[in-house]
Amino acid sequence: MKRTPVPQWSQCEYTIRREARYWRPRFQRQLSVDDLMQEGWLIAHKVLRNYDPSRGAKIETYLTLSLRRHFARLVKRVLMRTLFYNEQQEQSVDNWLRVSRYDVNPTNALRARLIVAKLEMMSREDQALALHLLETNGCVKAVAKKNHWSLPFTRERVRALRAVLKEIA
């Protein structure tokens, strides 16, 4: 019976670097390639621990799928934080949590109210743009393609949306 070799860290480095470079533009300059590579190494640690070579998949394939799934979730988390978050809201959440004892999970309700309040204060076009950004994991090119806009025009709209969100906060 042929024994399959155990994967090594060196087999993961190229895949992690490739995926970090691929995903960096989607974070809209908020995370560097090094930050993403650090996240990738954490995921690689979990992948190597759970990898079973007898199932017939290469470690690179398994790691790539795990990294893409993790980075897609991370993009949504980072975009939500940049679009709908500031320090005053964090303080109000903390104060409200100290006072409230009735709701099972009061943080979710308050955050949802804050997000809805911000969205309601924006124009319908800005609301649609914010939702398109969330749906496409922050990919400006995908938003441009979906709306049939040029890439520079879409980038300008995203910058304007951020300015509007900062004014509201």
ROFI-419783 format. One line per 8 residues: their letters; for each residue x, y, z of C-alpha. Coordinates in pm, whole numbers. Example, Ala and Ser with C-alpha at 12.3 -4.5 7.8 and 13.67 -1.06 7.14 Angstrom:
// ROFI-419783
AS) 1230 -450 780 | 1367 -106 714
This chain:
// ROFI-419783
MKRTPVPQ) 0 0 0 | 140 337 -104 | 168 587 177 | 59 943 98 | 295 1214 221 | 188 1447 499 | 155 1806 369 | 414 2058 479
WSQCEYTI) 392 2432 554 | 602 2504 246 | 325 2365 24 | 85 2626 160 | 294 2939 116 | 231 2994 -257 | -143 2935 -221 | -171 3174 73
RREARYWR) 25 3446 -106 | -181 3404 -425 | -515 3423 -243 | -402 3721 -30 | -307 3915 -344 | -634 3818 -512 | -854 3929 -219 | -670 4251 -121
PRFQRQLS) -855 4484 -364 | -1188 4368 -225 | -1096 4506 117 | -1070 4853 -39 | -727 4936 105 | -821 4853 463 | -609 4538 494 | -266 4482 344
VDDLMQEG) -139 4168 176 | 60 4091 492 | -255 4111 705 | -434 3876 468 | -138 3639 462 | -145 3628 842 | -514 3536 826 | -424 3278 562
WLIAHKVL) -163 3116 786 | -421 3083 1063 | -658 2910 821 | -371 2693 689 | -303 2577 1044 | -664 2455 1075 | -659 2304 726 | -338 2107 786
RNYDPSRG) -478 1975 1110 | -799 1851 940 | -653 1745 604 | -701 1381 508 | -486 1281 206 | -678 955 162 | -981 1150 33 | -799 1225 -294
AKIETYLT) -781 1606 -288 | -457 1799 -304 | -372 2016 -6 | -358 2323 -235 | -716 2264 -351 | -847 2213 1 | -659 2519 129 | -775 2738 -161
LSLRRHFA) -1140 2657 -97 | -1101 2720 276 | -923 3052 219 | -1183 3174 -29 | -1468 3088 205 | -1293 3262 496 | -1200 3574 298 | -1554 3608 157
RLVKRVLM) -1689 3613 514 | -1416 3853 623 | -1496 4096 339 | -1858 4117 449 | -1755 4171 810 | -1504 4445 721 | -1744 4621 484 | -2024 4617 739
RTLFYNEQ) -1788 4765 994 | -1674 5045 761 | -2022 5126 636 | -2217 5112 961 | -1988 5158 1258 | -1831 5431 1471 | -1716 5481 1830 | -2030 5663 1947
QEQSVDNW) -2244 5369 1841 | -2013 5130 2025 | -2048 5337 2343 | -2426 5352 2308 | -2434 4974 2261 | -2225 4926 2576 | -2447 5162 2778 | -2763 5000 2649
LRVSRYDV) -2630 4654 2735 | -2566 4760 3094 | -2923 4889 3132 | -3120 4626 2941 | -3190 4288 3099 | -3502 4187 2911 | -3383 4093 2562 | -3201 3765 2507
NPTNALRA) -2950 3922 2266 | -2992 4301 2278 | -2681 4374 2071 | -2837 4238 1753 | -3153 4443 1792 | -2966 4767 1856 | -2721 4716 1571 | -3006 4640 1334
RLIVAKLE) -3184 4961 1444 | -2869 5166 1386 | -2812 5017 1042 | -3174 5074 939 | -3162 5432 1069 | -2851 5506 864 | -2993 5345 553 | -3320 5536 586
MMSREDQA) -3132 5866 601 | -2955 5793 270 | -3101 5843 -77 | -3249 5541 -255 | -2955 5533 -498 | -2706 5523 -210 | -2907 5251 -37 | -2901 5042 -354
LALHLLET) -2527 5100 -397 | -2457 4995 -36 | -2657 4676 -86 | -2481 4601 -415 | -2144 4640 -240 | -2249 4394 28 | -2388 4146 -226 | -2067 4150 -431
NGCVKAVA) -1834 4123 -128 | -1702 4475 -188 | -1591 4415 -545 | -1625 4754 -717 | -1580 4593 -1059 | -1877 4363 -1000 | -2091 4660 -892 | -1988 4850 -1205
KKNHWSLP) -2074 4552 -1424 | -2407 4493 -1250 | -2514 4857 -1290 | -2356 4899 -1636 | -2135 5183 -1509 | -1776 5265 -1591 | -1519 5169 -1330 | -1406 5529 -1253
FTRERVRA) -1768 5638 -1213 | -1839 5348 -977 | -1530 5425 -769 | -1642 5787 -740 | -1991 5675 -629 | -1838 5448 -362 | -1625 5737 -233 | -1932 5961 -223
LRAVLKEI) -2126 5691 -38 | -1855 5673 228 | -1864 6052 264 | -2242 6041 312 | -2209 5768 575 | -1945 5970 762 | -2172 6277 761 | -2461 6074 901
A) -2244 5930 1178
